[in-house]
């Protein structure tokens, strides 16, 4: 009776010959026990040395078409167009995840066959997402995702890879697709573009390892005033980035995408680390400091497990004030006081006409950049022709020159 494993082809052939001789063995006999053991050993050897490869996905599709009597025209709902059906069936175009899901649901072809992997299942989460709505062409153009042929059709694959840069699907906030959004949202905002921008910010934050852990509640009104005073220095924006990182807060620059209408955002990572993302879409010193402190105010007062993302289009500041989100009013008030203390501004420190000389004098006294004072005067008087030489046009992006178009890499 055989008592050892089959280790080579000679053992295998001998076992097959012995099985053939034992085929007439009767139940309950030693010969039957030997037959059962030999059969199990042969199966183990065959699984290890002669694995059965899963069928080719396209062959599986053709077989199912033949079974169901489906024409190429009847395959359009699963693949998109007649030309795509023809190209897929002739091996000139790969199956996308969207096609695979449709074939699985509509024709019952298993995920493991379509994915060519035993036991495989389709990637979970966000299946209802219209992946092709993401601006994948623009993302590839910027180098945020790899370029690939037919990228619109492979949007899910491209976006899942993009999300992996941010730490995976669970890291991606998706409140933009439901009611109850927090912050200042332009009604024309594209939620897919906005989500893509947030993913970029999270991906860059993931690369930016902080040495200090954020302490909840450590950002106070005095913190905003300390950050504002950094504006007095020529390299103030970079000093602010360094200061915040030493507080355990990411400051990430990522240019806005079309249809995001975005200045900045405050995001809370699952581990409790805050991320401030800025677009610098206006590239003005007054806008930079107001937006930075505004998001820092959200970090201080509003970010939480229930409100992990707060988005801001500062062009909407002051519009529909009666309907505006309470947290935006609070952040505005905290920002104004952080930039210029309320006790100073209420004393009317620039009486009469605001001249460049008066603005410079007050800036020197407060040890802040003149653009902050000029920006506040322009906003409160609703006259954006005033002090136009004092707001620091095109003076911020140069501080983040590592990648002026794409943000920090």
Secondary structure, DSSP 8 states (H G I E B T S, - for coil): ---S---SHHHHHHHHHHHHHHTT--TTSHHHHHHHHHHHHHHHHHHHHS------HHHHHHHHHHHHT--SGGGHHHHSSHHHHHHHHTTSS---HHHHHHHHHHH---HHHHTTSTT-----S-TTS-GGGS-HHHHHHHTSS---TTTTTTHHHHHHHHHHHTT-GGG---GGGSS---EE--TT--HHHHHHHHHHHHHHHHHS--SS---TT---HHHHHHHHHGGGSTTHHHHHHHHHHHTT-EEEE----TT---SEEEEE-TTS-EEEEE--SS-BHHHHHHHHHHHHHHHHHT--SS--EEEE-GGGTTTTTTTS-HHHHHHHHHHHHHHS-HHHHTT-SS-SS--HHHHHHHHHHHTS-HHHHHHHHHHHHT-TTTTGGGS-BT-SGGGGGGGTTT---
